[in-house]
């Protein structure tokens, strides 16, 4: 076996593969997208290119990956194989790993010291927006799972910033599955400034020697009578809702043709009626919501199982019984046919769907025949994941779930630290099986995984390829797809197969033809000789286009967690930003007035921006006068300036102008900003409103009752509680603060 020979690559550590060297040489010439089937060594290509750039250029390499486990995986690979100077071990500071758990000041210090940085993209984006460091000296940007570089994903912003600010920019983008939509692939190329596409498939001559056999088996599964009867009830319920929509003169599909695409088309009709003030639109929207819930229940019964269906019916029942539940939920759970289904489901004492027992039998047989096996089972829903974990553990198979971070209902997600620890146990053999949702599809490198089971077929060619790529990496592997006959499983099986073939044809064409080079296009990223006006941004806003546009305009951005509001400008202006939809939703379902009052109490110049061109009066079934009354209360009673903007760009430009008017220099935001008042009365109100639990309204009540600040401060708690609206907690807080010694 021959090995790659390079001054910065550890001797006899990287196998020399002709196709990898060929791709790396191309990638060193221009911004390149590398499309390789999983297991063919995209990371090895990245390491060869990184070593060459570090050897020939002064600067550092930045490797981006979408998740912390994937970032940690790249770091481990590079540490194992890379030497950053001849014949010496790399220093610990040569490598840096940035995630959201790394404090910002530590990231800034580590960035200055490191030669190669591994990070999730949002962290780097936040640091660049806040001006903690720049990408000027980065000589190679590696973008893993680059098919994500669409829309407002952080990859798009970072690639644009990098290509327009770095001294010697070079982009290496990598994916196993760019997608079958030619326009989307072209969008990814443009967003990442790609000039060439390098691809190989498993049948290419220079790849064949490194391909490990992967057998794909499809197992037909048949629904038991109990689930078939449940499906009959669910389809009848769905058909009755569609008939009601048809009576309202909507064009509706048949039950067996009710895809998500068809439901979206139906919703477009409904929204058009709502926009034109048709009273039937709101009733239709509620019926549409019922259709969505019923379709999901049907999908669970067909492809997941009786336990997943029971849990979903229980959640619907809880939602329908809640005072905050939607009208759709309340109507659905009160339907006699639905109630009979719930009663029937309550009698199911064990999992009825054959898929669960088939998975158990497959895993047991594989572990018995090959005790060192590693198996991954992919399932779309967490309820199914937990059912499979319980079933396999009961059979004596060491296994764990592998799910995302979000916690839902009573079920807690896995933190990124827990995900990494789970993968480590899986690699070490402590676990024989992982039961994973889509979070396990991208990039997991467990070489000994020799079986992958699809609990259900998936229509996405990207997800299908990613799942299959978890096996056959260093030896032969088996892929098993469970397909419930006569259901969406069958449809999705053929859809994903056709899309995979179309994707490979499209990539072949792109690889043969030159890619349009967008790197020469003029961008709006400006180089300012001095920092622009200062704006403090709540760190939860960084995923929005608003912050990107502010950065492009040259604003001097500080990121911090704001107690209230989304954007702070100087000491006087605090801005709450809401989309049209969010404004109306917060009015109906959350405390809109409380949020607005909070910014009104905090600064002398509170601002509410409502963003979007949608009709404010047509978003929800709310009387226009209720909306008008809300706006009047915000502007007149609360004294909050209201600004309407078209879109995120318009919002950013409005904020920029506000910041320019306040003066360009960033001033430290004070805990209790100084204000200019027209009267001593306002000054007194403002001072008292700063006390714990005292807002502007309570301050006025107290001052009117006692006549002066001195009298309020000297009052006993019992006297303070005599004022309407002042409770014991507030009274004690005022008295305690006034009497507490200053230390």
N, C-alpha and C positions, 0 to 999 in steps of 0.2 A: 504494500500500500504506500502511495506517495502522499506527502504532507505539504501543506502550503508553507513556503519559506518566505518570511518577511521579518525585518528587524524588530517590529513591534508585536509580532505574534509568537506566542510560546511555541518552541520547537516541538514537532510531532504531536500537535494538539488538534489541528484542523485538517481533515482529509481533503486532499486536492481533487476537486471535481471539475471537469472541464467546463461544464455549463455554468457553474458558479463563477469561475474565473472570467469567462466570457461576459457574463452579466455585469460583474463588478467593473470590468474595464469600460464597458459602455456607461455605467453609472458614474464613473469618474469624469466622463466628458461632458455630461449635461444632466439636467434635472430629469430623473428617471422614475417611472412607476414599474415595479417588479411584481409580476403576477406569477406565482408558483404554487402548485398544489401543496397542501400542508404536508410537512414531513420531508420536503426537498431542500430545506436549509435556507430560508430567507434570512434568518438571523446570522448565519455564517457569511452570507453575502454582505450584510450590513457591517459585520466586523471587519471583513477584508477592506471594504471601502473606507471605514472609519480609520483603520490603521494606516492606510495610504494617505489619507488627508492629514492626519496628525503628523505623519512623517515628513510631508512636503510643505505643510503650511503651519504658521504660528496661529494658534487659536484653540478652540475647544469644539467638542461634538455634543450635540443635544439629541437624545433619543426619546421620542414621545410614544406612549402607549395609553390606551383608553382606561385601563384599570390598574389599581395598585398591584394585584397579583401578577399581572403581565409585566409591569415595570420592574418588579422584584425579580422576575424570571430573566429579563434581559440583563439586569445588573449582575446576576449570578453567572450568566454565560460569558459576559465580557470580562468579568474578574477572573474567571477560570482560564481564559485564552489570551488575554491581551497583556502585553508588556509595554509600558509607556516610555521606557528608555532602554537602550540596548543592555542586555545581560544584567538587568537589575529587576528586583521586585517592585511593582508600583506602590507608591505611598498610599496610605489610607485616604488622604485628602484628594488624591487624583480622581477618585470616583465619588459622585454625590447622587443621592436619590431624594427627589422632592415629591412629597404628597401633601395633601391638606393637613396632615398631622404634624408637619414640620413647621415650627414657628417662622414667621416672615423674616425676622432679623437673622436667624440662623441660616435661612436660605440665601440671603444676600451675602453673608460671609462665605458660605460653602461655594457659592457660584464663583466668587473671585479666585478661590484656591483650586478648584477642580479642573481637570482636563476633559472629563466626559461626564455629562449629567443625564440621569434617567428620571423621567417625570411624567405625571399625568398632564394633559394639555391645559386644563383649567387653572392649575397652579401657576404655570409659566405665564399664562395670559394675565392672571391677576397681578403678578409681580411686574410684568411689563407695563400694564396700565398704571400701576402705582409708582413706576419709575425706580424700582429697587435695583434693577440692572437692565442692560440692553442686550440685544442679540448681535451687536456689531462684530464681535470677534468669533462668532460661531462659524466654523468652516464646513460643517456638515449638519444638516437637519434630517434626522431619520424619523419618518412618520409610519408607525405600524398600524395595521388595520385601517389603511388609508381610505377605504370605501366609506368611512364615516365623514369624510370631509365635504359635507353638503350643508346647505342652509346656514344656520348660525352656530354650528359646532365650532369649538375653539380652534381646531386645526386650520380652519379657513382664515381666521384672523391672524394666527401666528405665521402661517406660510406667507401671507401678504406682507406682514410686518418684516419678516426675515428677509425676503427677497428684495425689499426696498431699503433696508438699512444695513445689512451685513456687508463687510468689505469684500469677502470672497464667498458668496452664497453658493451652496449646492444642496439640492433636495433629493433624498432617496425615499420614495414611498413604497410601501410593501402591503400586499394583501394576497390571500388565496382566492378571494371571491369578490371581484369588483361589482358584480351585478350584471344582469342581462339587458338592462335598459341602456341602449347606446347613448342616449342624451344624458342620463345620469352619470355614466362613466366619463363622458366628455366634460360634464360639470366638475367632477372630481379632479380631472386633469387640469382644467382651467384654474380651479381654486388653489391647487398646489403648485401652479406654474410648471407643470410637467411638459417636457419637450420630447420625450421618447418613452415608449412602452416596451419592456422586455418581458417576454413570457415563454414558458415551457409547459408542455403537457406530458402526461405519463407515457405517451407513445413516441415521444421524440427520441431520436437515436442516442443523443448524448445523455439522456435521462434514464433510459431503460435499465442500465446496469444497477441503478440505485433504487429501483421500485420494488417494494415488498407487496406481495400478493394480498389483495383485500377481497374477500368474498362478500357479496351482498345478497341477503335472503329476505324475501317478503313473506310474512306469515299471515294468512287470512284468518280473521277472527269473526265469530258470529254472535250476535246479541242474544241473550237469554230472553224468554217470554216476558219476564217482569219488566225489563227495560224497554222492550218493544211496546208493551201496554202503556208505560209512562210516556213514551214518544207519541203514541196516538193521542193522549190527553193534551200534551204540550202543543202538538200541531193543530188540534182543534181550537185551543185557546188562541193560538197565533192567527189561525184563519178567521176567527170571529173579529179580531182587531183589524185585520186587513179589509174585511167586508165593511166595517164601519168607516174606514178611510175611503173606500171606494164610494160609499154613499155620500161622502163629503166632496165627491168629484175629484179625487186624487187618482192618478194612474199608479196602480199597485201591482207588484209581481205576484206570481203564484207562490204558495208556501215552499214548494220544492225548488224554487228558483231564487229564494230570498238570501242572496249573498250580501256581504258587507257593502259591495259596490252598489247593489240594488237599493239597500237601505240608505246609503248616502245620497243616491239620486232622489229617493223619496223625500229625504230631509231637505234637499235643495228646493223641491216644490213647496214644502211647508214653509220654509224661511221666506220664499218669495211672496207667499200669501200674507205672512206676518208683516213683511215690509210694506205691503199695499193696504194694511189695516183691515184685512179680512178677519172677522171674529172667529171663523172656523179654524184659523191657523194655530191658535193656542191649544184648542182641543186636539187637533191633529198632532201637535208636537208631543202631547202627553201620550196619545195612542202610539206614536212612533217609539217613545221611550219604553212602553210596554212590549212592543215588538222586539226591541233590542234585548230586553231581559229574557224574553221567551226564547229567542234564537240562541242566546248563550246557554240557557238551560238545555236546549235540544243538543247543542254541541257537546256539553258535558255528558249527557246520557249516552250519546253515540260513541264518543271517543275516549272518555275518561273513566267513568264508572259510577256505581250507585252511591258510593261514599261522597264523591265530589259533588254529585247532584244533591244529595241530602243536605250537605253543608251549605250549598248555595241557596236552596229553598229556605233553610233556617235563617240565613242572612236577609233574604227578601222579606221573610215574615217579621223579623225584628225591625226592618226599615219601615214596613207598612204599619206596624203598631206604634212607631215613634211619632210624637207630635211634629218632629222636624222632617218626617218622611215625605217623599214626593207624592203627588196625587196619583201618578202612575203606579207606584208601589201599593198605595192604599187600595186602589181599585182592583189591582191584580190579586192581592191576597184575600180580598173579600169575595172573589168569584167562587161559586160553589164547586165548580169542576177543579179549580186549583186547590181548594181545601181538601177535596177527596184525594187528590194526588199526594198532598202532604201527609194525610193520614195513612195512605198506603205505604209511602216511603218510610214512615216511622216503624213499620213492621219489618223492614229489611234489617236483619241482624248481622249480616256479613257482606263483604264485597261480592256483587253479582257479576261484574264484568269479567270475562275470561282473561283479559289482558294481564291482570295482576297475578293470577296463578301461572300464566305463561312466563312472565318475567321471572318469577321465583324458580320455576323449573329450569329455565335457561341458565340463570346464574348458578344454581346448585350444580347443574351438570358441568358447567365450565370450570368451576372451582374444584370439583371432584376430579376432573380429568387433568387439570393444569393448576395445581395449588398455588403457583406463583402468579397467576393471572391477575390483571387489573381490569375492571369492568366499569364502564360509565353508562348509566341509563339516563336518557334525556326525556323530560316530561315538561309540558308547557305550564301547568298550573301547580302551585305550591300544595294545594290540598292533595293532589295526586302524588306529589313527591313524598309527603308525610305518610300517606297510605303505603307506598312502596317501601319506605324505610322501616315502618312498623312490621310489614310482612316479612321482609328479608331478615330483620333482627330476630323475629320469632322463629325463623328457620335456621338461626345460628350463623348467619353471614355477617361479618363485621362491615358495617356500612354507615355512611352519614349523608345528610342532605348538603347540597351546595347551592345556595340561593343568594340573591342580592341583599343589599344593606337595608332596604326599606322594610319597616315593620307594618304589618297589616292585620287589622282586627286584633285577635289575641296572640297572633303568631309573630315572633320576633325574627327579624332578618339577621344575616351574618355580617359583622363588620369586615372591612378589608383585612384587618389583622387576623380575624378568625378564618377567613377564606384562605389566607396564606398558610395558616397552621393546618387546616384541613388538607390542603394539597400536599403539604410536607408529610403528613401521616399516610396519605394515599401512596405517595412515591416510595415511602419507606416500607410499605407492605402491611402496616398496622390495619389499614382498611382494604378490603378486597373490592369494594364497590362504592362508587359515588352516584347519588341520585341528584341530578342537576337540572335546574331550569336553564333558560337561555344565557345566564351569566357564565355558564361553563362552556359555551360554544366557541368563544374566540381565544385562540392562542395558547390554550393550556398544553404544556409540553410534559407529558408523562410517557416516556418512551416505551414502557412495558405494558401500556394499555393495549390489550389484544382483542377486546370485544366492546362494541358500542351498540346499544339498543335504543331505537327510537320508539318511545311509547306510543307516539302518533306521528303520522307523516306531517311535514310542514310545507306550505306552498312556496316559501321563499327559497330561491336557489342559493342565496348567500348563507342562510342558516343551515340548509341541507349540506352544503359543502363543508361548512365549518364543523358541523357535527361529525361528518364522516372522517374529517381530518384528525380526529382525536385518536384514531387507531392506525396501525400499519406504518408507524413512524420508524421503528428500528427492527421490525419483524413482521411476519404475516399477521393479518387481522381479520376479524369477522364483523360485519355490520348487519344488524337485523332490524327490520322495520315492521311494526305491527300495524295491520290494516283491517279495520272493521268494515266488513262487506256492506255495500249499499249506503255508505255514509260519506261525509266530507273527507275521511281518510283516503278513500279511493281517488277522489278528485285531486286532492293535494299531492298524492304520489305522482300522478302523471303531469300535473302542472310543474312541480319542481324538476322533474326529469327533462321536460321540454325547455324550461328556462335555463337549466344548466348547459344543455347543448347550445342554445342560442347565445349564452354568455361566452362560451369558448369560441364560437364562430366570430362573434364581435371582437373579442380580444385579439384573435388571430389577425383580423383585418387591421386593427389599430396598430399592432406590432409591425405589420408589413409597411404601413404608410406613416409618413412623418406626422407628428402631432402638432397642431397649431400652437405656436409658442406665445403664451400670453405674458411672458415675463417682461416684454418690452412695452406693454401697455402702460399708459400713464395712470398712476393711482393718486388718490387724494390724501395720502399720507404726507404730511408736510414736515419739513425740518425747520424748527423755530430756533432762532438764535437765542432767545430767552424763553423761559416757561410761560405758557399762557395763563389765563385766569384760573384761580384755584377753585376746585369743587371737591367736596368730601362726599364719597359715594358709599352707601351701605353695601357691605361685602356680599349680600345676597342678590344684588342687582347685576353682578358682573357677567352673568350669562346673557344679558340682554344686549340687543343691538345698540341701545342708547349709549352704553359705556364705550363700546368700540368707536362709535361716531365721535364722541367727546375726545377720545384719544387721537383720532385722525385730525380733528380740528385743532389740536395742540393744547387742550386744557391740561392744567397741572392737577392730576388726580391723586387724592388720598383715599385709601380704602380702610374702613373701620366699621364696626358694628354699631349702627345708630339705634338709640333707644326708641326714637320715633322718626317717621319720615324716611325718604329714600335718598334725597340729595340735600346737602347742606352747603350754603354759599355764604361765606363770611360768618358774622355773628348774628345777622338779622334775618336771613332768608332760609326757610326750611321747606322742602318740596315733597309732597306726597304724589306719586305717579300711579295712575290707575288706567287700565284700558277701559273702553266702554263696557265690555262684558263684565270685567271685574268690579267696576263701579256699581252696576246694577245688582250683581250677585252679592256684593258686600252689603248693599242697602237692604236686601231681602233676607239674607242668611247670616250675616255677621254684623258687627257693631260699626257701621260706617261713621256715625256721628261721633262715637268714641275715638276712632282713629283721627278724624279731622280735628276734634276738640284738642287732642293731644298736641298736634303741631301748633294749633292756635294758642295754646297755653305756653308753649316753649319759646316762641320767638315773636318779635313785633311784626314780621312780614311773612306770614304763612302763605303758601301757594299750593293749590291743588291743580295738577295737570290731568286732564281726561284725554286719553290718546286713542285715536281711531276715527275713521270716517263713517262708521256705522251710525244709524239713527238711534239716538239715546232712548227714544220713546218706543222703539219696536223690538228691543232685545228680549224683554220678558213681558208677561201679561200683567203689566202695571199701568194704572191709569196715568195718562200724561200729567195730570195736575199733581199727582204724588211726586213725580220726578221734578216738576217745576217748583213745588214746595220745598223739596230737599235742596235744590240749587239755591233757592232764595235764602233758606236758613244758613247754608254754608257761607254765602257771600255777605248777607246783611247781619244776621245774628252773631255769627262767629268771626266775621271780619276777615275771611280767607279769600285771597285773590284766586279766581278761577280762569284757567287757560285751556282752550281746546287745541290739540295738535293732530295732524293727519296720521303720523306714523312715528316709529322710533327715531328716525333721522330728524324729523321736524322737532320732536321733543328735545333731542340733543342740542340742536341749533338754538332752540329757545333757552335752554339752560345755559348755554355758552354766552348768549347775549346778556342774560341776567347776571352772570358772573363778571362779564366785562364791565357792566354798569356799577357793580359793587367795588371795582378796583382790581387790578391784576394780581396783587400779591397775596400769597397764602398767609393768613393769620391764624394763630392758634385758636381753636374753637373753645370758648370759655364754658365752664360748667353752667354758668348763669349769665348769659351775655348782657352787656350793657346796652341800654336802649336810650333813644332820645324821645322824650315825652312832651306832649303839649300841655300837660297839667300835673300838679303835684298829686292829684287824686289818682292818676294812672300809676305814678311812681309808688304810692302806698299800696295799691292793689297788687302791683308786680312783686314787691318785696314780700308781702304776706303769702302770695300764691306760690312762693318758693319753698314754703314750709312743707314737711312731709304730709301727704294725703290732702293737701289743700290746693285746689285749682282756683281759677279766676272767679268762678261763681261763688264758691265758699268764702273767698277773700272779701268779696263785696258784701256778702251777708254779715260777716263778722265786723267789718268796718262800719257798716250802717248801724249795727246793734251797739257797739262799744264807743264809736265816735273817733277813735284814733288808734294808731299802731301801738302806742305805749299802753293804752288800756287793754288791748287784746293780749299783749305779751305778759302783762302783769295779772291777768285774770286767772282764777283757779279753774281746774278742769270742769268742776260742776257748773260754773258760770258759763264756760264755753259751750257746754252741752245744752244749755238752755236755748241756744240759737237753733232755729229749725234747720235741719240738714247736717248738723254737726254731731257726729256720734262719739262714743267713748274713745274709740281708737284714734280718731283725728284730734280730739281734745287732748288726750294724753300725749300725742306726738308733738303738738304745739307747745304744751307746758314743759315737756321734758327737754326739748331743744332750747327753749328760752332760758331754762334754769341750769342746764348742763355746763359745768366749768369748761373753759377753753384750754385744751392741752395740746 
